[in-house]
Amino acid sequence: MTATENTALTSQITAAASAAGLQVLSSEPSTGSAGLPTTRFTLALASDPTKTQTLELSQSFDPQTFAELLGKDLAAYFVESARRLHNPQPDLYLTLTGFPLRFSLFAWPFHESVAGADTSLVHGQANLVDGHDSPLHARLSAAMTVTFRDVVRAPEQPFAESFIYNAIRKTFDQGQLELVKSGNRQPVPVTTRYYSPRSQKFTFTDTKEDQRTAYLAAKTYWLSGALGNGAPVWLLDPRDAQYLNASTAELRVSVDTLVKEGLITLSSDKEFATPTPALMAKQAEYEVDLAEALAFIKPTFNEDMRGGHTNM
C-alpha cells in the first residue's frame, strides 16, 4: 500500500472518530496474525483521553470503497464505541449464564485458515473477571464459514467485532467453552445459524422481557457495582441488544422495570445506571449464579474410566 493511500485511510478514521467524540491518539504500521500489514489506531474519548481502545485495520483496505460503501457502518461503530468507553471497564461483557468476561488480545482482521478448512479466523482471549484476580481464561479461535462470510460487510474489526463477541458469549452459554488456567485455543464456530436472511440481522439468543430485565440487573450489579466502583454502566448497548435478539427499545422497557423495582438509579442521560443498595444486597445470589455457571462449563468424566475400569 502506498503512503498516500495509508494517509487517506488514516484521515478517514480520524474524521469518523472525531464526529463520534473520539480522538486518534496514535496510528502506526503493524502486522496482523497472518503476517499481513495493518494499521493500528489507538482511539480515546475526546473528553477523557485515559479511556482508550485499539482499532486495527488491513492496510490493503481501499479507502475509496471504505468511504462509499462502509461509511455509515463505520460511523455507527464509532458512536457505539464512544458510548461504551464511558463504562468503568469498557472491555467487560456479561453472559446470560452470569460470566463477567474481559475480551482482549484480538488480532484483527480475519485471516484465512492454513489447516485446509475454508474458514476465516480471528484469535483472541476471554478472561473471567470476578473481583478476585481469577486466573481463569479461554484462548479463542473464532472461525467464520465461507457462507457466513458472504453476509459480512467486510472482514474487519468495525464490521465484525459485535457478532464475534456475541458468538463467543453464546458459545459460553451453551457450555461449549471452558475457562482454564492454561490451555490451547478453543474453537468458536461462526456459521449462518447466527444470521437471519429474512430479517437480514444477526441472531443469537431469543429472550423474553423477564430474561432481559434479569440480564440488565446482573450487568449493573457486576459491571458497575462489583467491578466498576459504582460508576454508571451503559444499559442500552446495541451489542447487548443483538446478543439478546432484542431492540434497544425493548431494553428500555427492562430498564424502566428495574427503576420501578428500586434496583437501579439512572444517570441524567437515562441510558447509564448504577445499582441501588437493594441490588447490591443480591451479592450472594449472583455469586451462586457464577459458581453454577462455572460448574456448567466444567468437563465431566466417567469415574469408572478415570479409574481404568472400561470394557475396551
C-alpha positions, 0 to 999 in steps of 0.5 A: 500500500502506498503512503498516500493511500495509508494517509487517506485511510488514516484521515478517514478514521480520524474524521469518523472518530472525531464526529463520534467524540473520539480522538486518534491518539496514535496510528502506526504500521503493524502486522496482523496474525497472518503476517499481513500489514495493518494499521493500528489506531489507538482511539480515546474519548475526546473528553477523557483521553485515559479511556482508550481502545485499539482499532486495527485495520488491513492496510490493503483496505481501499479507502475509496470503497471504505468511504462509499460503501462502509461509511455509515457502518463505520460511523455507527461503530464509532458512536457505539464505541464512544458510548461504551468507553464511558463504562468503568471497564469498557472491555467487560461483557456479561453472559446470560449464564452470569460470566463477567468476561474481559475480551482482549488480545484480538488480532484483527482482521480475519485471516484465512485458515492454513489447516485446509478448512475454508474458514476465516479466523480471528484469535483472541482471549476471554478472561473471567473477571470476578473481583478476585484476580481469577486466573481463569481464561479461554484462548479463542479461535473464532472461525467464520464459514465461507457462507457466513462470510458472504453476509459480512460487510467486510472482514474487519474489526468495525464490521465484525467485532459485535457478532464475534463477541456475541458468538463467543458469549453464546458459545459460553452459554451453551457450555461449549467453552471452558475457562482454564488456567492454561490451555490451547485455543478453543474453537468458536464456530461462526456459521449462518445459524447466527444470521437471519436472511429474512430479517437480514440481522444477526441472531443469537439468543431469543429472550423474553422481557423477564430474561432481559430485565434479569440480564440488565440487573446482573450487568449493573450489579457486576459491571458497575457495582462489583467491578466498576466502583459504582460508576454508571454502566451503559444499559442500552448497548446495541451489542447487548441488544443483538446478543439478546435478539432484542431492540434497544427499545425493548431494553428500555422497557427492562430498564424502566422495570428495574427503576420501578423495582428500586434496583437501579438509579439512572444517570441524567442521560437515562441510558447509564445506571448504577445499582441501588443498595437493594441490588447490591444486597443480591451479592450472594445470589449472583455469586451462586449464579457464577459458581453454577455457571462455572460448574456448567462449563466444567468437563465431566468424566466417567469415574469408572474410566478415570479409574481404568475400569472400561470394557475396551 
